[in-house]
């Protein structure tokens, strides 16, 4: 896949790519807590996490920061946790969902027996304590990943056989898109505490493109982009009937093959921009900008309530231990000024350290000895790391020396 700075015009064919997978890349997701980190899932059954250099790519990137191996079939979905650092979810065609601690490269939760059929999409809730999934078996499931249990589910959410989508809204309700038995496109709103009947159900049209929902929790607006459509419909979700209010439709001439959505902190607040899409055509990627016209040049508080910032509210370990936290919010009053991103470091745990527990009494006697051993092991590991780094630096210097001397020889030949 290609990572390019925001620009207009044609990109050179020789532009560097991110190319470490051995099969086609099926899904990518930028990390919400580090603008330089992106995860990718592929047909080669792996998930890879990449660190993009601060100023973009000058050479093709072939070395991921970490390779996550655990799926037995292709990986079609990757989704970062909204509030915990280095927690990544992946879902594959093996009908399994794996939740990884990217900081250690480990699979910590494996939900491999909850879905009998293909998973269409996965969505985290606002604080990342639950996930909801839409599956080919027409069920929407709400899952507590840490307890590894299904909290609620709804059979035949939409009765049609074509693919569905399900996403969490900020208030904890669930929004779904799908097809009726007569192949009409539908959208529905559900309360997870009672999934018997939808809060609202609307039929749209008879087009056969899957409706992809994009949700803005700050304004409670949902944008629906149909695959193969040339329009974007948008709706506001409220607490009063009819709950899902149709606002408007943006139409263009060319059909869309796919759609990307800019995070809120990437928008231009001075132009009252409330959403920006990147529409994929057959031959290009076109930005579509949604603005709310205002006469005043002042900052519009109602359009830009405090939004989720780039700082993680929890560390991975805290989340896996059971803690929850809402996103840390930032104001966009003076626009978003990106801070310095810290590099993603992966610390592989030593499996040999996890020895079976001995009996308690001897443990107490051996505790000081164990602590000393552990610190020695850590020191040795650090020393090994430093020596490895020194060796790689030496190798690089040797290679560069050879290269320089070759270039000097070539220059001398040219001069002669």
Number of C-alpha atoms within 10 A of each C-alpha: 16 11 13 13 8 6 7 9 7 8 10 7 6 8 13 17 16 18 16 16 21 11 14 13 20 16 18 19 16 17 21 23 22 20 17 19 20 19 24 26 28 23 19 18 21 23 31 21 24 21 19 18 12 10 9 12 17 10 11 14 18 12 15 19 19 21 19 19 15 19 22 14 17 21 27 22 23 26 24 24 25 25 28 28 24 25 25 23 23 26 27 26 19 19 21 23 27 22 23 24 22 27 20 16 19 19 17 14 17 18 17 16 11 14 19 13 15 16 27 21 21 24 22 21 21 20 17 21 20 19 21 25 23 28 21 17 17 22 20 28 22 24 21 16 21 17 11 14 12 15 16 15 20 18 13 13 25 25 17 18 16 17 20 29 23 27 26 25 21 15 12 16 15 23 24 23 25 27 27 18 11 10 17 15 25 21 24 21 24 22 16 19 11 12 17 13 13 17 18 15 19 13 14 11 11 13 15 15 16 20 26 22 20 17 22 18 18 16 14 15 22 23 24 20 24 23 18 17 20 16 18 19 17 21 18 17 20 12 8 8 10 13 16 23 15 14 12 12 13 13 12 12 8 14 17 22 16 17 18 13 16 14 15 21 19 15 19 17 21 13 14 19 18 20 21 19 19 17 21 17 15 11 6 12 19 14 17 14 14 15 15 10 9 10 5 7 9 11 16 15 11 9 15 19 16 15 18 22 21 21 18 21 21 21 16 22 15 14 20 19 9 10 13 16 17 17 20 15 14 15 15 22 15 9 14 16 9 11 10 9 14 11 13 17 13 15 12 12 12 8 7 6 9 8 7 6 7 8 8 9 8 9 13 11 10 12 11 11 12 13 11 12 12 13 12 12 13 12 12 12 13 12 12 12 12 12 12 12 12 12 12 12 12 12 12 12 12 12 11 12 12 12 12 12 11 12 12 12 12 12 11 10 9 8 7 6
